Amino acid sequence: MTAITHNKMDPKDERIPEEHHVHRMGQWMSQDKRHHHAFIDQTVRHVDKHPKELLPVMKEFKDMVEGDSRLYMLFTSMFDQVPHNKKYLKDPVGEKATIRDFHHLLKVLNHVLTTAPAWTDAGHSVGLVGVPINAILDWPMGTRAGFAVFQDPQVNAMLKKVLDAWGGYLSSEESASVLGDDKCGWFSEHGLKALEEVANLGGETSYTFDELFQCDPKAKYHGYKSWDDYFTRLFRDGVRPIASPEDDNIIINACESMTYKVAHNIHARDKFWIKGQPYSCVDMFAQDPLAEQFVGGTVYQAFLSALSYHRWHVPVSGTVKKVTVLPGTYYSEPLYEDFTQDGGPSAEGENTSQEYLSVVATRAIIYIQADNPKIGLMAFIAIGMTEVSTCEVYLKAGQKVKKGDLSGAFHFGGSSHVQVFRKGVELRGFPEPGRKYNVPVRSKLCEVV
């Protein structure tokens, strides 16, 4: 969730004031909140002017909430608890269309399920809202009632059905319509520029999109058949070489991602839901007996960019010991990120809750017994956030893998991931958190001492 901060202005001044540019991890939503405003406004106005029958999955959602007094109370309270003031319901120059209640939410989600993420024209510029459902729920999920709603197993099971329906659309040929070269298309001038800047790591290289990624530049939509086909695109051979392929002391980066945190001596169990969010080993691994091997160990966590590469690669050579895919929450934030706290919700919400999400969100865990005995058992955890929670694993238990092999993918986007090492494994050379651009996938992440 993101707080909106506006500069003061004279009521008679009709100019759009400059806003604080909120840092959005992974560039899933524009740093300029006016793009968020414009997306919500345009979507709500379209839905209100063009009403249509609810899709079967949305009818099921409606019947579930209306048929359960507890859920109906929570969903109603969730909207009632959003402060009714300019900060949360209007933009700097006047009231914008907003979602008023649960039934209005159903209508808006009903529309989103048959649209693909596109660049949003805010009048003054074009920006990205890559997680539209998260944008729609931005304020309600920051309420006390919202915390209860999005922790509820019944609600999350229903949200899984909703997101699966959206995923079906994003895998269809119709979803590729946003891949055009028009102003809101991904292959527009500004879209290509943003994609190339991220993949070129802010200037370290200067390849074009067509040189970077496997595609057909002469074909419609560069040959991509759907939104998901485009979002899970592969690099061309040689673009991301494997660091020291024959040196088992070199561990590679499993995902194209920006460093979030390196933590040492993680506890068996800790209060992951409080401010500060310490890693909780047993909970991260969902009480798996293998978790005890990582108590006191090291965690490396990083987040993926909406504009980048969404496949995973094996960080070490070895044997896959176990693969687990865990269902989880989709829009849960820790309770301290609510409106009752001083100053209101954090300006980065979901983004600054990544340790919390390592326990509660949908995730896939791949345990690998490294060939290097100094590493031994290590784990890769793919963490799905919000609507980008579909984790597909390509590996199975007992399979021999080489460092750099493909191991899986996030569909419909990307999220966060962690690599976990046992106590006593001495590692050096991790990239420092705070760097502006991604650490390349398959590049050196760290070295075993």
HUMOMO-V668108 format. One record per residue. N is the residue number from 1. NEAR is the number of other C-alpha atoms within 10 Angstrom. Layout:
BEGIN
n->N near->NEAR
n->N near->NEAR
END
This chain:
BEGIN
n->1 near->25
n->2 near->21
n->3 near->18
n->4 near->21
n->5 near->17
n->6 near->15
n->7 near->9
n->8 near->10
n->9 near->14
n->10 near->8
n->11 near->9
n->12 near->7
n->13 near->9
n->14 near->11
n->15 near->11
n->16 near->12
n->17 near->14
n->18 near->14
n->19 near->16
n->20 near->13
n->21 near->14
n->22 near->17
n->23 near->15
n->24 near->20
n->25 near->20
n->26 near->23
n->27 near->18
n->28 near->21
n->29 near->23
n->30 near->22
n->31 near->20
n->32 near->21
n->33 near->22
n->34 near->25
n->35 near->23
n->36 near->23
n->37 near->20
n->38 near->21
n->39 near->23
n->40 near->22
n->41 near->19
n->42 near->17
n->43 near->18
n->44 near->23
n->45 near->15
n->46 near->13
n->47 near->17
n->48 near->13
n->49 near->8
n->50 near->9
n->51 near->12
n->52 near->11
n->53 near->10
n->54 near->17
n->55 near->18
n->56 near->12
n->57 near->18
n->58 near->21
n->59 near->13
n->60 near->15
n->61 near->19
n->62 near->16
n->63 near->11
n->64 near->16
n->65 near->19
n->66 near->15
n->67 near->11
n->68 near->10
n->69 near->10
n->70 near->11
n->71 near->19
n->72 near->17
n->73 near->14
n->74 near->19
n->75 near->20
n->76 near->17
n->77 near->19
n->78 near->23
n->79 near->22
n->80 near->15
n->81 near->17
n->82 near->21
n->83 near->15
n->84 near->11
n->85 near->8
n->86 near->13
n->87 near->13
n->88 near->15
n->89 near->18
n->90 near->17
n->91 near->20
n->92 near->21
n->93 near->15
n->94 near->10
n->95 near->11
n->96 near->17
n->97 near->18
n->98 near->19
n->99 near->19
n->100 near->13
n->101 near->15
n->102 near->19
n->103 near->12
n->104 near->15
n->105 near->16
n->106 near->18
n->107 near->20
n->108 near->23
n->109 near->23
n->110 near->23
n->111 near->19
n->112 near->17
n->113 near->22
n->114 near->16
n->115 near->18
n->116 near->24
n->117 near->20
n->118 near->23
n->119 near->24
n->120 near->24
n->121 near->17
n->122 near->18
n->123 near->9
n->124 near->9
n->125 near->11
n->126 near->19
n->127 near->25
n->128 near->25
n->129 near->23
n->130 near->24
n->131 near->21
n->132 near->25
n->133 near->17
n->134 near->21
n->135 near->19
n->136 near->21
n->137 near->17
n->138 near->19
n->139 near->23
n->140 near->24
n->141 near->26
n->142 near->30
n->143 near->26
n->144 near->20
n->145 near->22
n->146 near->27
n->147 near->22
n->148 near->17
n->149 near->25
n->150 near->18
n->151 near->19
n->152 near->14
n->153 near->13
n->154 near->14
n->155 near->19
n->156 near->19
n->157 near->14
n->158 near->16
n->159 near->20
n->160 near->19
n->161 near->16
n->162 near->21
n->163 near->20
n->164 near->17
n->165 near->17
n->166 near->20
n->167 near->21
n->168 near->13
n->169 near->20
n->170 near->24
n->171 near->19
n->172 near->14
n->173 near->14
n->174 near->15
n->175 near->20
n->176 near->25
n->177 near->16
n->178 near->20
n->179 near->24
n->180 near->17
n->181 near->15
n->182 near->13
n->183 near->16
n->184 near->21
n->185 near->21
n->186 near->26
n->187 near->20
n->188 near->16
n->189 near->13
n->190 near->17
n->191 near->23
n->192 near->17
n->193 near->14
n->194 near->17
n->195 near->19
n->196 near->23
n->197 near->20
n->198 near->18
n->199 near->27
n->200 near->21
n->201 near->15
n->202 near->14
n->203 near->12
n->204 near->9
n->205 near->11
n->206 near->14
n->207 near->15
n->208 near->15
n->209 near->19
n->210 near->15
n->211 near->15
n->212 near->19
n->213 near->18
n->214 near->17
n->215 near->19
n->216 near->12
n->217 near->12
n->218 near->8
n->219 near->9
n->220 near->12
n->221 near->22
n->222 near->16
n->223 near->15
n->224 near->20
n->225 near->18
n->226 near->21
n->227 near->26
n->228 near->23
n->229 near->19
n->230 near->23
n->231 near->21
n->232 near->19
n->233 near->16
n->234 near->15
n->235 near->18
n->236 near->13
n->237 near->11
n->238 near->8
n->239 near->15
n->240 near->15
n->241 near->13
n->242 near->19
n->243 near->18
n->244 near->15
n->245 near->17
n->246 near->11
n->247 near->13
n->248 near->21
n->249 near->18
n->250 near->21
n->251 near->27
n->252 near->25
n->253 near->27
n->254 near->30
n->255 near->30
n->256 near->25
n->257 near->25
n->258 near->24
n->259 near->23
n->260 near->22
n->261 near->18
n->262 near->16
n->263 near->14
n->264 near->15
n->265 near->15
n->266 near->20
n->267 near->17
n->268 near->18
n->269 near->14
n->270 near->15
n->271 near->13
n->272 near->22
n->273 near->20
n->274 near->14
n->275 near->14
n->276 near->12
n->277 near->17
n->278 near->17
n->279 near->25
n->280 near->22
n->281 near->27
n->282 near->20
n->283 near->17
n->284 near->23
n->285 near->22
n->286 near->16
n->287 near->11
n->288 near->12
n->289 near->9
n->290 near->15
n->291 near->17
n->292 near->17
n->293 near->15
n->294 near->24
n->295 near->21
n->296 near->18
n->297 near->22
n->298 near->22
n->299 near->21
n->300 near->20
n->301 near->21
n->302 near->24
n->303 near->23
n->304 near->25
n->305 near->24
n->306 near->24
n->307 near->23
n->308 near->25
n->309 near->27
n->310 near->24
n->311 near->25
n->312 near->25
n->313 near->21
n->314 near->25
n->315 near->32
n->316 near->27
n->317 near->22
n->318 near->22
n->319 near->19
n->320 near->22
n->321 near->18
n->322 near->17
n->323 near->19
n->324 near->17
n->325 near->16
n->326 near->14
n->327 near->19
n->328 near->22
n->329 near->25
n->330 near->25
n->331 near->26
n->332 near->25
n->333 near->27
n->334 near->21
n->335 near->20
n->336 near->19
n->337 near->26
n->338 near->25
n->339 near->18
n->340 near->14
n->341 near->11
n->342 near->8
n->343 near->10
n->344 near->14
n->345 near->21
n->346 near->20
n->347 near->18
n->348 near->16
n->349 near->21
n->350 near->24
n->351 near->22
n->352 near->21
n->353 near->21
n->354 near->25
n->355 near->22
n->356 near->24
n->357 near->28
n->358 near->26
n->359 near->22
n->360 near->27
n->361 near->24
n->362 near->22
n->363 near->28
n->364 near->23
n->365 near->23
n->366 near->24
n->367 near->20
n->368 near->27
n->369 near->21
n->370 near->24
n->371 near->17
n->372 near->15
n->373 near->11
n->374 near->15
n->375 near->23
n->376 near->14
n->377 near->22
n->378 near->24
n->379 near->26
n->380 near->24
n->381 near->22
n->382 near->31
n->383 near->28
n->384 near->28
n->385 near->28
n->386 near->21
n->387 near->25
n->388 near->22
n->389 near->27
n->390 near->27
n->391 near->24
n->392 near->17
n->393 near->20
n->394 near->12
n->395 near->18
n->396 near->15
n->397 near->14
n->398 near->14
n->399 near->12
n->400 near->16
n->401 near->21
n->402 near->17
n->403 near->25
n->404 near->24
n->405 near->18
n->406 near->17
n->407 near->19
n->408 near->19
n->409 near->21
n->410 near->25
n->411 near->24
n->412 near->26
n->413 near->28
n->414 near->33
n->415 near->29
n->416 near->27
n->417 near->27
n->418 near->24
n->419 near->21
n->420 near->23
n->421 near->24
n->422 near->23
n->423 near->17
n->424 near->13
n->425 near->15
n->426 near->14
n->427 near->17
n->428 near->10
n->429 near->11
n->430 near->16
n->431 near->17
n->432 near->11
n->433 near->13
n->434 near->10
n->435 near->11
n->436 near->11
n->437 near->19
n->438 near->22
n->439 near->21
n->440 near->22
n->441 near->25
n->442 near->25
n->443 near->21
n->444 near->20
n->445 near->21
n->446 near->17
n->447 near->16
n->448 near->15
n->449 near->12
END
